[in-house]
Amino acid sequence: MNCLAIDDEPLALNIIEDYANKVPYLNLIDKCTNAFDALNIMQQQKIDLIFLDIEMPHLNGIDFLQSIERRPYIIFTTAYPDYAVQGFELNAADYLLKPIEFNRFLKAVNKVYGLYNLQREDAVSVAPAPHRENTGTPDYLLIKVEYATVKVEFNSIFYIEGLKDYVKIHNGNKPLLTKSTMKNLEEKLPSNMFTRVHKSFVVNLSQIESIENNRILINGRRIPIGSQYKNSFFELVDRFRL
């Protein structure tokens, strides 16, 4: 999700940035110290989520929110509890009181991410199924490996392993090693097929054989589930559990 942080306190913005960088599905587009700069960014970029302070000079967070025609998800971040009722009347997804703890931040963004995915699934379910050749969306990656470019179909990938400045794609054959960051590669993967479970691992959900003691078994490899990804992963798993 593309997100934007708006707060007139630079320290508060730095905390939001630090927290957002720890959550794999958040892409912090920018930080703004006033609502006017935020409006300019929103005209140029699609924003899915805004972390919004309320007490700001010139245009406060409430007035800013009321001025937006197409609203993204909103999480208020403020030191003042008095606005909570008004915030929820404006359909804010959550209301975080400063100082914000990371666990509380993670709970709020997990909630939004769940709503975001449900919204996308609803959009797909009501849309007519396009012909595959006309979708324009590839079902593969083109990976540069040494002096060649290799086509790798998504459904052939078991899991992806991060190794500093490289990633290793395990697809049942000889693993493919390419120079990339995990975040860059993760953005190119369909979120309905792949999820990050550890700072060093992204897995193909359809390839999971079993889950036991915070480890995932895929193609004979036991992959650890990192503590910061545990909640979001098991929330996802619970949607398919009988």
PyMOL commands that set and color helices and strands:
alter all, ss='L'
color gray80, all
select helices_A, chain A and resi 10-21+35-44+61-67+81-89+102-126+132-134+154-156+182-187+205-207+227-238
alter helices_A, ss='H'
color red, helices_A
select strands_A, chain A and resi 2-6+27-32+49-52+73-78+94-97+140-145+148-153+159-163+166-170+176-179+194-198+201-204+210-212+215-218+221-224
alter strands_A, ss='S'
color yellow, strands_A
deselect
rebuild
show_as cartoon
